[in-house]
Amino acid sequence: MHFFHDSFESYLGANALEAEFREQKFDMIRQCSGNLRLIEMWISCLERLASEPDRRRLEEVLANIESLTGRATGGVANNEL
């Protein structure tokens, strides 16, 4: 899907990532991790997952992606850019 304004696209994408995370479905997170084009979406999603347990779980998921694929996430889990 494409929207006239990228921020709306990022908002909906962040909603989808958060919903998938809450349902412990990590495929979409794995597919999107490390994509710099999606950074606004990641930042919005990270703001929603601000609690310590959520952040730790997301970091675990992203660490597993790195170990399985050898692909770095670029510090997205820690909001490092």
MIMI-670346 format. One record per atom (N, C-alpha, C): residue in three letters; x, y, z; atom name. Coordinates in Angstrom, 2 decimals, decimal comma, always signed. Layout:
! residues N
   r      px      py      pz  a
 ALA       X       Y       Z CA
...
! end
This chain:
! residues 81
   r      px      py      pz  a
 MET   +0,83   -1,17   +0,00  N
 MET   +0,00   +0,00   +0,00 CA
 MET   +0,88   +1,24   +0,00  C
 HIS   +0,40   +2,28   -0,62  N
 HIS   +1,14   +3,54   -0,62 CA
 HIS   +0,17   +4,67   -0,28  C
 PHE   +0,64   +5,62   +0,52  N
 PHE   -0,18   +6,75   +0,93 CA
 PHE   +0,45   +8,04   +0,47  C
 PHE   -0,36   +9,07   +0,37  N
 PHE   +0,11  +10,37   -0,09 CA
 PHE   +1,22  +10,90   +0,81  C
 HIS   +1,07  +10,72   +2,10  N
 HIS   +2,06  +11,22   +3,03 CA
 HIS   +2,76  +10,04   +3,71  C
 ASP   +4,07  +10,02   +3,71  N
 ASP   +4,83   +8,90   +4,27 CA
 ASP   +4,59   +8,69   +5,76  C
 SER   +4,29   +9,76   +6,49  N
 SER   +4,07   +9,61   +7,93 CA
 SER   +2,86   +8,74   +8,23  C
 PHE   +1,82   +8,85   +7,41  N
 PHE   +0,65   +8,02   +7,61 CA
 PHE   +0,99   +6,56   +7,34  C
 GLU   +1,78   +6,33   +6,31  N
 GLU   +2,25   +4,98   +5,99 CA
 GLU   +3,06   +4,42   +7,16  C
 SER   +3,92   +5,24   +7,74  N
 SER   +4,74   +4,81   +8,89 CA
 SER   +3,87   +4,53  +10,11  C
 TYR   +2,85   +5,35  +10,32  N
 TYR   +1,95   +5,16  +11,45 CA
 TYR   +1,24   +3,81  +11,34  C
 LEU   +0,69   +3,51  +10,18  N
 LEU   -0,01   +2,24   +9,99 CA
 LEU   +0,96   +1,06  +10,07  C
 GLY   +2,15   +1,24   +9,53  N
 GLY   +3,16   +0,18   +9,62 CA
 GLY   +3,55   -0,10  +11,06  C
 ALA   +3,71   +0,95  +11,86  N
 ALA   +4,05   +0,79  +13,28 CA
 ALA   +2,91   +0,08  +14,01  C
 ASN   +1,67   +0,41  +13,67  N
 ASN   +0,53   -0,29  +14,27 CA
 ASN   +0,60   -1,78  +13,97  C
 ALA   +0,90   -2,11  +12,73  N
 ALA   +0,98   -3,52  +12,33 CA
 ALA   +2,12   -4,23  +13,05  C
 LEU   +3,28   -3,59  +13,15  N
 LEU   +4,41   -4,21  +13,84 CA
 LEU   +4,10   -4,42  +15,31  C
 GLU   +3,48   -3,43  +15,94  N
 GLU   +3,14   -3,58  +17,35 CA
 GLU   +2,14   -4,71  +17,56  C
 ALA   +1,13   -4,79  +16,71  N
 ALA   +0,12   -5,86  +16,84 CA
 ALA   +0,76   -7,23  +16,67  C
 GLU   +1,64   -7,36  +15,68  N
 GLU   +2,33   -8,63  +15,46 CA
 GLU   +3,22   -8,97  +16,66  C
 PHE   +3,91   -7,98  +17,20  N
 PHE   +4,78   -8,19  +18,35 CA
 PHE   +3,97   -8,68  +19,54  C
 ARG   +2,84   -8,04  +19,80  N
 ARG   +1,99   -8,41  +20,94 CA
 ARG   +1,44   -9,83  +20,80  C
 GLU   +1,23  -10,27  +19,55  N
 GLU   +0,75  -11,63  +19,31 CA
 GLU   +1,90  -12,63  +19,20  C
 GLN   +3,11  -12,16  +19,44  N
 GLN   +4,34  -12,95  +19,36 CA
 GLN   +4,53  -13,58  +17,98  C
 LYS   +4,16  -12,83  +16,97  N
 LYS   +4,40  -13,20  +15,58 CA
 LYS   +5,52  -12,27  +15,09  C
 PHE   +6,68  -12,82  +14,87  N
 PHE   +7,85  -11,99  +14,60 CA
 PHE   +8,31  -12,00  +13,15  C
 ASP   +7,56  -12,63  +12,26  N
 ASP   +7,98  -12,70  +10,85 CA
 ASP   +8,08  -11,32  +10,21  C
 MET   +7,08  -10,47  +10,45  N
 MET   +7,11   -9,14   +9,84 CA
 MET   +8,28   -8,33  +10,40  C
 ILE   +8,53   -8,46  +11,70  N
 ILE   +9,66   -7,76  +12,30 CA
 ILE  +10,96   -8,24  +11,67  C
 ARG  +11,08   -9,54  +11,47  N
 ARG  +12,28  -10,09  +10,84 CA
 ARG  +12,46   -9,55   +9,42  C
 GLN  +11,36   -9,44   +8,68  N
 GLN  +11,44   -8,97   +7,30 CA
 GLN  +11,77   -7,47   +7,21  C
 CYS  +11,33   -6,71   +8,21  N
 CYS  +11,52   -5,26   +8,16 CA
 CYS  +12,79   -4,78   +8,85  C
 SER  +13,38   -5,62   +9,69  N
 SER  +14,52   -5,17  +10,49 CA
 SER  +15,68   -4,73   +9,62  C
 GLY  +16,29   -3,64  +10,03  N
 GLY  +17,47   -3,15   +9,34 CA
 GLY  +17,20   -2,38   +8,07  C
 ASN  +15,93   -2,23   +7,67  N
 ASN  +15,61   -1,50   +6,45 CA
 ASN  +15,54   -0,01   +6,78  C
 LEU  +16,51   +0,76   +6,34  N
 LEU  +16,56   +2,18   +6,67 CA
 LEU  +15,39   +2,97   +6,09  C
 ARG  +14,79   +2,47   +5,03  N
 ARG  +13,63   +3,14   +4,46 CA
 ARG  +12,45   +3,15   +5,44  C
 LEU  +12,46   +2,19   +6,37  N
 LEU  +11,36   +2,05   +7,32 CA
 LEU  +11,67   +2,64   +8,69  C
 ILE  +12,71   +3,48   +8,78  N
 ILE  +13,17   +3,96  +10,08 CA
 ILE  +12,10   +4,76  +10,82  C
 GLU  +11,33   +5,58  +10,12  N
 GLU  +10,27   +6,35  +10,79 CA
 GLU   +9,24   +5,39  +11,41  C
 MET   +8,93   +4,32  +10,72  N
 MET   +8,01   +3,32  +11,25 CA
 MET   +8,59   +2,65  +12,49  C
 TRP   +9,89   +2,30  +12,45  N
 TRP  +10,55   +1,67  +13,60 CA
 TRP  +10,52   +2,58  +14,81  C
 ILE  +10,83   +3,85  +14,61  N
 ILE  +10,86   +4,80  +15,73 CA
 ILE   +9,48   +4,90  +16,36  C
 SER   +8,47   +4,98  +15,54  N
 SER   +7,10   +5,05  +16,06 CA
 SER   +6,74   +3,78  +16,82  C
 CYS   +7,12   +2,65  +16,30  N
 CYS   +6,85   +1,37  +16,97 CA
 CYS   +7,61   +1,29  +18,30  C
 LEU   +8,85   +1,71  +18,31  N
 LEU   +9,65   +1,67  +19,53 CA
 LEU   +9,07   +2,55  +20,62  C
 GLU   +8,49   +3,67  +20,24  N
 GLU   +7,85   +4,55  +21,22 CA
 GLU   +6,68   +3,84  +21,89  C
 ARG   +6,00   +2,99  +21,14  N
 ARG   +4,86   +2,24  +21,70 CA
 ARG   +5,31   +1,08  +22,57  C
 LEU   +6,50   +0,58  +22,30  N
 LEU   +7,03   -0,55  +23,06 CA
 LEU   +8,05   -0,04  +24,08  C
 ALA   +7,68   +0,99  +24,80  N
 ALA   +8,61   +1,68  +25,70 CA
 ALA   +8,81   +0,97  +27,03  C
 SER   +7,93   +0,05  +27,39  N
 SER   +8,13   -0,62  +28,68 CA
 SER   +9,36   -1,51  +28,62  C
 GLU  +10,00   -1,67  +29,74  N
 GLU  +11,24   -2,45  +29,81 CA
 GLU  +11,06   -3,89  +29,32  C
 PRO  +10,00   -4,61  +29,74  N
 PRO   +9,83   -5,99  +29,25 CA
 PRO   +9,65   -6,06  +27,73  C
 ASP   +8,89   -5,10  +27,16  N
 ASP   +8,71   -5,09  +25,71 CA
 ASP  +10,03   -4,83  +25,00  C
 ARG  +10,80   -3,87  +25,49  N
 ARG  +12,08   -3,54  +24,85 CA
 ARG  +13,04   -4,72  +24,90  C
 ARG  +13,08   -5,39  +26,07  N
 ARG  +13,97   -6,55  +26,21 CA
 ARG  +13,57   -7,65  +25,23  C
 ARG  +12,26   -7,92  +25,12  N
 ARG  +11,78   -8,97  +24,22 CA
 ARG  +12,11   -8,62  +22,77  C
 LEU  +11,91   -7,37  +22,38  N
 LEU  +12,23   -6,94  +21,02 CA
 LEU  +13,72   -7,09  +20,75  C
 GLU  +14,55   -6,72  +21,71  N
 GLU  +15,99   -6,88  +21,54 CA
 GLU  +16,37   -8,35  +21,38  C
 GLU  +15,70   -9,23  +22,12  N
 GLU  +15,94  -10,68  +21,98 CA
 GLU  +15,57  -11,15  +20,58  C
 VAL  +14,42  -10,71  +20,10  N
 VAL  +13,97  -11,11  +18,76 CA
 VAL  +14,97  -10,63  +17,71  C
 LEU  +15,40   -9,37  +17,82  N
 LEU  +16,33   -8,84  +16,84 CA
 LEU  +17,70   -9,50  +16,96  C
 ALA  +18,13   -9,85  +18,15  N
 ALA  +19,40  -10,57  +18,32 CA
 ALA  +19,31  -11,94  +17,66  C
 ASN  +18,17  -12,59  +17,78  N
 ASN  +18,00  -13,89  +17,12 CA
 ASN  +18,05  -13,75  +15,61  C
 ILE  +17,53  -12,66  +15,09  N
 ILE  +17,60  -12,44  +13,64 CA
 ILE  +19,06  -12,33  +13,22  C
 GLU  +19,83  -11,55  +13,96  N
 GLU  +21,24  -11,38  +13,64 CA
 GLU  +21,99  -12,70  +13,68  C
 SER  +21,72  -13,52  +14,69  N
 SER  +22,45  -14,78  +14,82 CA
 SER  +22,02  -15,79  +13,76  C
 LEU  +20,76  -15,75  +13,35  N
 LEU  +20,28  -16,70  +12,34 CA
 LEU  +20,67  -16,31  +10,93  C
 THR  +20,70  -15,01  +10,66  N
 THR  +20,93  -14,57   +9,28 CA
 THR  +22,30  -13,95   +9,07  C
 GLY  +22,96  -13,55  +10,16  N
 GLY  +24,22  -12,84  +10,01 CA
 GLY  +24,00  -11,40   +9,58  C
 ARG  +22,73  -10,97   +9,57  N
 ARG  +22,38   -9,63   +9,14 CA
 ARG  +22,20   -8,73  +10,35  C
 ALA  +22,94   -7,66  +10,41  N
 ALA  +22,83   -6,72  +11,53 CA
 ALA  +21,58   -5,88  +11,37  C
 THR  +20,99   -5,49  +12,49  N
 THR  +19,78   -4,67  +12,46 CA
 THR  +20,13   -3,19  +12,45  C
 GLY  +21,37   -2,84  +12,57  N
 GLY  +21,75   -1,43  +12,52 CA
 GLY  +21,38   -0,65  +13,76  C
 GLY  +21,24   -1,32  +14,90  N
 GLY  +20,94   -0,63  +16,14 CA
 GLY  +19,51   -0,13  +16,23  C
 VAL  +18,63   -0,64  +15,41  N
 VAL  +17,25   -0,15  +15,40 CA
 VAL  +16,56   -0,43  +16,71  C
 ALA  +16,85   -1,56  +17,36  N
 ALA  +16,17   -1,89  +18,61 CA
 ALA  +16,48   -0,88  +19,70  C
 ASN  +17,66   -0,31  +19,66  N
 ASN  +18,06   +0,67  +20,67 CA
 ASN  +17,89   +2,09  +20,20  C
 ASN  +17,28   +2,25  +19,02  N
 ASN  +17,05   +3,58  +18,45 CA
 ASN  +18,38   +4,30  +18,22  C
 GLU  +19,40   +3,56  +17,81  N
 GLU  +20,73   +4,12  +17,58 CA
 GLU  +20,93   +4,33  +16,09  C
 LEU  +21,10   +5,55  +15,71  N
 LEU  +21,42   +5,86  +14,31 CA
 LEU  +22,40   +6,98  +14,23  C
! end
